[in-house]
C-alpha cells in the first residue's frame, strides 16, 4: 500500500511576531528528541513492517485512541462478523478508558489485547482459542 502522508507544515500557522527569538528557539528544541524518536518509529512501521502511515492526527478533530471505522473495516476483511467486531472494539475501548486503574495498568491491559488478541464471546461461543483471538493491531 502507498503511504498516506499528511504534511501540516505551513498550514494555518499562527504568526509568531509577538514571541521573541530566544523563546521561539527554545520552544522548537523542546520536542525535538521526541519528534526524532517518533520519526524513527514511523519509518520502522512504514518501511520495514509495511504499514500505511496516515499522518499526524494529534490536532485532528474527533481524534480517538481507537479508530473504530478503520479497525472495523480491517477486521471485516479478515472475516470477522459484525457482532465479533463490535464486541472486540467495545472491549478494547473499555480497557483503554478504565477509570478504576492507573494509566500504566490500562496500558498493560491494552498491550495484552494488542499482543494476544481480544477474547470475544458471542452467545454461547467463546472466540478465543490461543491464536484465534481477534487481533486488533492493524
C-alpha positions in Angstrom: 0.0 0.0 0.0 1.1 3.5 -0.7 1.9 5.5 2.4 -0.5 8.4 3.0 1.5 11.3 4.4 -0.1 14.4 5.8 2.1 17.4 5.8 0.9 20.0 8.3 3.9 22.4 8.0 2.8 25.8 6.9 -1.0 25.1 7.2 -2.8 27.6 9.3 0.4 28.6 11.0 -0.1 31.4 13.5 2.3 34.3 13.2 4.9 34.4 15.9 5.8 38.1 15.6 4.8 38.6 19.3 7.2 35.9 20.5 10.9 36.8 21.0 13.5 34.8 19.0 15.1 33.2 22.1 11.7 31.8 23.2 11.0 30.6 19.7 14.3 28.8 19.5 13.8 27.2 22.9 10.3 26.0 22.1 11.4 24.4 18.8 14.1 22.4 20.6 12.0 21.1 23.5 10.2 18.4 21.5 13.0 17.7 19.0 14.3 14.4 20.6 10.7 13.1 20.9 9.9 14.0 17.4 13.1 12.3 16.1 12.1 9.1 18.0 8.5 9.3 16.6 10.0 9.7 13.1 12.1 6.5 13.6 9.1 4.6 14.8 7.0 5.8 11.8 9.9 4.7 9.5 10.1 1.3 11.1 6.3 0.6 10.7 6.1 2.1 7.2 9.3 0.9 5.6 10.0 -2.4 7.3 6.6 -3.6 8.5 4.6 -2.4 5.5 2.1 -0.3 7.5 0.5 2.7 5.8 1.2 6.0 7.6 -1.9 8.1 7.9 -0.1 11.2 9.2 0.0 13.2 12.4 -3.6 13.3 13.7 -2.8 15.0 17.0 -4.7 18.2 16.1 -7.4 16.4 14.1 -11.0 16.9 15.4 -12.7 13.8 16.8 -9.3 12.2 17.4 -9.6 8.9 19.3 -7.4 6.2 20.7 -9.2 3.6 18.6 -10.2 4.5 15.0 -13.3 2.3 15.1 -14.1 2.6 11.4 -10.6 1.7 10.3 -10.3 -1.2 12.8 -13.8 -2.4 11.9 -13.0 -2.5 8.1 -9.8 -4.3 8.8 -11.5 -7.0 10.9 -14.3 -7.3 8.4 -11.8 -8.0 5.6 -10.2 -10.6 8.0 -13.5 -12.5 8.1 -14.9 -11.5 11.5 -18.7 -11.0 11.8 -20.2 -7.5 12.7 -21.1 -8.9 16.1 -17.5 -10.0 16.8 -16.1 -6.7 15.5 -18.4 -4.7 17.7 -17.6 -6.7 20.8 -13.9 -6.6 20.2 -13.9 -2.8 19.7 -16.1 -2.4 22.8 -13.7 -4.5 24.9 -10.6 -2.7 23.6 -12.1 0.8 24.3 -13.3 -0.3 27.7 -9.7 -1.3 28.6 -8.3 2.0 27.3 -10.8 4.2 29.2 -11.0 2.2 32.5 -11.3 4.9 35.2 -10.6 2.4 38.0 -7.0 1.8 37.1 -3.9 3.8 36.5 -2.8 4.8 33.1 0.1 2.2 33.4 -2.4 -0.6 34.2 -4.7 0.4 31.4 -1.7 0.4 29.0 -0.7 -3.1 30.2 -4.3 -4.4 29.6 -4.3 -2.8 26.1 -0.9 -4.2 25.3 -2.2 -7.7 26.2 -5.0 -7.3 23.7 -2.6 -6.0 21.0 -0.2 -8.9 21.7 -2.6 -11.8 22.1 -5.9 -10.6 20.6 -9.3 -9.8 22.2 -11.2 -12.7 23.6 -14.8 -12.3 22.2 -17.7 -14.3 23.4 -20.8 -14.2 21.1 -23.8 -16.0 22.6 -22.5 -19.3 24.0 -19.5 -19.4 21.7 -16.2 -18.1 23.0 -13.9 -16.9 20.2 -10.6 -17.3 22.0 -8.5 -20.4 21.5 -4.9 -19.2 21.7 -4.1 -17.6 18.4 -7.7 -17.4 17.2 -8.4 -14.4 19.4 -9.4 -11.3 17.3 -6.2 -9.3 16.5 -6.6 -5.6 16.9 -3.3 -4.4 15.8 -3.9 -3.3 12.2 
